[in-house]
Amino acid sequence: MHDFGGRTVLITGASGGIGGATARMLAAQGAQVLACGRDENALAALAAQTGATTLRFDVTKEDEVRDAIEGRDLDGVVNCAGWGGAIETPQEADVEVFDKVMAINARSTLLVTKHASRQMIRHGRGGSIVNVSSQASLVGLTGHIAYGSSKAAMDNMTRVSALELGRYNIRVNSVNPTVVMTPMSAWYWGRPEIEGPFLEQMPLGRWATEDDVAGPVVFLLSDQAAMITGVCLPVDGGYTNR
């Protein structure tokens, strides 16, 4: 267990599986959670369960991000908002889908990091930002031209932000999970012809759970990771090491 008493952590994508699991884990360890997400019912249930404060803003629009974050004393941020887009080859890619995936996954990470880091610097206590990336940024996955590109952009933001923000004692890291069988994933990865061959190549031989990803996120937010920054941490059952 980590002690997050007196600390405020902003989580985007908190109405989804990984974001919600992270919010619950942080709240159980004393954090005040600011939860942003698109599913109002899921956010309301999360708030009732954890005492989280819910925020409504479009993570792809800078004015909404700025207005939601400005003036808040933040100690941590989890960029977990994401969209899978479509399964497409480069020669078939729909550019509008590509642009939307980049906006939700990459642009939002930049905007939240930009405005949250300003408040963290003002607050003067340092802190930690964790970006929820993907194994799709570390290896080529068939059909993942848009999603993999967006997560690779997120990983580069992690590395550059770690360099830029270290002087303020703000750490920036990514976690790069394999598939978590959320509704966003199941429509593709749950197909027997996709799931079977993929899991055969994974040393641990199973999909990740939401808590499998939330645990490393919480660790990277904690003081126990005080000397870790600029890292893209695979949480993938050994898939990218095969």
N, C-alpha and C positions, 0 to 999 in steps of 0.2 A: 504493500500500500504506500501511496505517496501522499504528502500533506499539501493540499491546495487551499487550505484555509486562508481567507482574505484575498484570494486571487480571482480575477475575472477573465473568463475565456470566451471568445467569440467563435462560434461554429457555423459555417455555412453548410447548406445541404443537411441540416439537422433533422429534417423530416424523413430522410432516407435511412437505410439500414445501418451503414457504417457511421454516419453522422449521429444518428440516434443512440447507437451503442456507445459512442465516445462521450456523448452528453451524459448518459446515465452513469458511466464509469467515473467521469470527472465529478459529477454532483455527489456521488457516493463518497468521494475523497475530499469533499469540502469546498469545491470550486463553485463560484457563482457563474452560471452558464448563460450566455446570450445566444439564443438559438434562432437561426434564420433558415427558412425553407419554403417550398412552394405548396406543400400539402397542409392546409390550415388545420384539418382534423388531427393529423399526426402530430403537429406542433402543439395543439391544445392538450393532447394526451400526454405528450412528453413533459409539458409544463406542469400538469397535474401530478405526474409521477415524481418529478425531480425538483420542482420549484424554479425551473429555468424561466428566464424572461424571454418572451418571443419577440422577434423583430421581423418586419415585412419590408423587404426591399429587393429590387431587381439587381442581381449581382453583376449584370453586364452593363449597367448604366451608372456612369461615374457620379452624377449628381445625387442619385439615390444612395449609393454606397457612402459617399462623403457625408450626407446628411444623417445617415443612420449611425455612423461611427464617430463623427466629430464630437469632441468633448468627453468621450468615455475613457476611463482609466483602465486600459487593457494590459493584462499580463501575458496573455496567450491568444493565439489564433489558430484555427483549424480550417484550411480551405478544402472543403469536402463537396462543394456543389459540383455536379457533373451530369453529363448526358452522353449516352453511347452512340447516338447517331445511327448510321446504317452500316450494314456489312457490304462493302463495295471494293472493287479493284480500282487501281489508279485510272484505268482507261474507261471505267464506268462511273466514276465519282460524280455525284451531284454537288456542284460548287456551293449551292445554297445550304445544303446539309453540312458541308465542310465548314463554311463560315459560321454556322450556328454552333457546331461542336467546338470550334476554336473560341467563340465568344463565351460560351458557358464554362468551358474547362480552363482555358488559358487566360482570356481577357479578364475574367472575374478574379483569377488568382492575382494578376497584376494590380487590379483596382483595389482589392481588399488589402493586399500587402502595402500598396502605396499609402492608403489613408490610415490603416491600422498602425503601421510603423511610425507614422507621424505622431499619433496619440501615445504610443509606447515611449517614444523619445521624450515627448512632453512630460509624461508621467514619471520618467526618470528612474524606473526600477529594472530596466532591461526586459527580457522576456523571451518567448519562444514562439515561432511560427512553424506549423507543420502542414505540408501540402500532401493531400491524398492523391498520389499519382497512380501508376499501374505498371505491371510487368510489360504491358504493350509498349512502353517507352524504352525498354531494355532489349527487347528482341523483336524481330519481325513476326507479326501474326497475320495470317491470311485474312483479307477483307477489312483490315483495321487501318486503312490509310488515313482516315480523318481522326479517329480516336487516338491511335498511336502517336500521330503528329502532335495532337493537342497536349498529350501527356509528356512528350519529349520537350515541348516548349515549357511546360510546368517545371520539369526537372532543371532546365537551364535557368529559369527564374530562381529556383532554389539555390543553385550554386552562386549566381551573381548576387542575389540578395544577401546570402551569407557573407560574401566579401564586403559588401557595402555597409551592412548593418552591424557587423561584429564590433565596430568601435563604440557602439552604443550598448553593448552587452545584450544584443538581440540575436538569438540563434535561429537559423532557418534550415529545416530538413524536410525531406520527403519520405513517405513510405510508398512502396511499389507492390501492392498486393496482386496475387492471382485472383481468379474469379471468386467472388462471393455470390452465392446463388440467390440474389435478390430478384424481384420482378424485372428489373432493368436488364438482368443478365440471362434469366432463365429462357427467354424466347429463342436465344441462339445457343448458349452453352449447354442448355438442358437437353438438346437433341441427342439421341443415342449415338448417331454417327459422328457427332462432334465431341461429345463428352468422353466416350470410351477411349479413342485414340489419344486424346489430350492427357487424360489421367494416367494412361500407361507410360507416358514420358515424364511424369512428375514423381520424384523419389518418394514423397510422402503419400502420394496416391489418393488425395482427396481435395475437395474444394476448401477454401478458407471459410471460417465463420465470421460473422460481424465482430465478435469479441476478439478473434485472432488478429484483426487489424486494429481495433480500438486499443488493445493493450500496448502495442508499440507506439501508437500515437501519444497515449498518455505518458508513457516513459519519456519520449522525446520532449514533451512539455515540462517534465519534472526537473527538479534540481539534480537528480541522479544522472542526468544527461548533460550536465553543465559544461562539459568539454567537447560536446559533439555538435558540429555545425557543418553545413554544406554536404551532408550525406544523403544519398538516395538508397534507402534500405529495402531490399527485396523481402517481401513477406509472401513467399510464393511456393512454399513446400519444396524448394530446390529446383524448380522448373528452369530458371534462367542459368543454372549451373550445370545443366545436363550435358 
